Amino acid sequence: MTFDERIDKKIQRSAASSIIVDHAFLDDEQLSKDQQLRVLRDIFEQNIREKEIDEIIAHFAPMLRKQHPFHLSILGKTGTGKTATTLLLLAHLQKAARQKELEMRYEHLDLSTPRPCFRAMNDLACLLDASKRYTKGISTDEMAGRIEEKLANYEGYLALFIDEIDHVNQDLDTFLKFLVRRLPQAIPAKLVLVFASNNLTWRKDIDTRVKSFLKLNEIIFQPYNAMDLQKILRARVARALNPEMVDEGVVEKIAGLASREHGDARKAVELLSKATQLADRHGTRLTLETVDAGYQALEVDSYLEFVKTSPEQLQAALLAALEALEKNKGNAVPAIDIYSFYEKVCQVNRISQLTQRRFSDLLMELDLYGFIRTKNVSMGRYGRRKEIDLLIPPNVVERIKATIQLSFTAEVSGAG
């Protein structure tokens, strides 16, 4: 058999044994709007989130009786279905309102990335077709006026769904004052605000005067349990994969891992996707062993992604800690000794050096993020000292070090 024939045979064998039927259903970013609705219906038909659905419907029920509902706060961790559930129900409520000859519209303002008040106001204005995109040259007050002008002739119910409200990281009070106090008085519509947040205490630091006007009902989405996640994953497997290539127990294992750690449906689907990619790459079935390998690969990916996006000083502190622990053969190292490694890292990579006190704060950050563990050890009559242990898997250490060094090299090249 010639080389070309062998390659063609490998390609045909790989294509014939593919486990993936439709990869889009393993990656929500690739799903069209219709496919997203299909996934949601698959989930809700399994009676998942029934309690939260009932609570949201009950909250909006006064609207269908021509009354004015309070505003609503929807809370819960990431991946618990807050956005998907709310959007689906708002669409159904709009349909129900029209059947009763009531005007009702809803808009979804997605604040998934942090932004200041002006940017959030501008995004809302663009959503309502009241403004173009601005970076400067217009005041917040003028932006508010354009929103009010756009809504001046709408007299029905208007549900504004503000997703990730806590991501307004500058002048949140100004944004809320506009939404809660000024806008309802300036427009004829009956305004119902729906806020969603992963931060259960997002209202804690807002202005007292805003709190007094912000009458909110609250609904909390609990993390998915293992049975819920199994149903969600089976719906994905049915649409995305060849079921004959999936071993028994795979879905249960992924659901168990996800429910034990976070109850996040997105991460459960992400693990299913990673394990499937590994199986597809090797032309094998999706097995329990493949799930284990996918889990380890995701863990490595999450560490590396965090390191890549960390500030320079935190990277330097982590590299110093890893090199000190490596020299001590993985045994605990006094924190004071790591500082000398940090000095060398800064010198070699032309990084400005922090004081020991500030460096100690960086070590505490690395402890918080799960890279190292700091502990106070009694030295008898010599007092106490802080020691550092490694928490990350040994197989990840070299890849983290290489990632940091690559980052430093790029920065030095850019500076040059």
Secondary structure, DSSP 8 states (H G I E B T S, - for coil): --HHHHHHHHHHHHHHT--BS-GGGG-GGG--HHHHHHHHHHHHTTTTTHHHHHHHHHHHHHHHTT----EEEEEE-TTSSHHHHHHHHHHHHHHHHHHTT--EEEEEEE--S-EEHHHHHHHHHHHTTS----SSSS-HHHHHHHHHHHTTT--SEEEEEEETGGGEEE-HHHHHHIIIIIHHHHSSSEEEEEEEES-TTTTTTS-HHHHHH--EEEEEE----HHHHHHHHHHHHHHHB-GGGB-TTHHHHHHHHHHHHT--HHHHHHHHHHHHHHHHHHT--B-HHHHHHHHHHHHHHHHHHHHHTS-HHHHHHHHHHHHHHHHTTTS-EEHHHHHHHHHHHHHHTT-----HHHHHHHHHHHHHTTSEEEEEEE-GGG-EEEEEEE-S-HHHHHHHHHHHHHHHHHHHHHH-
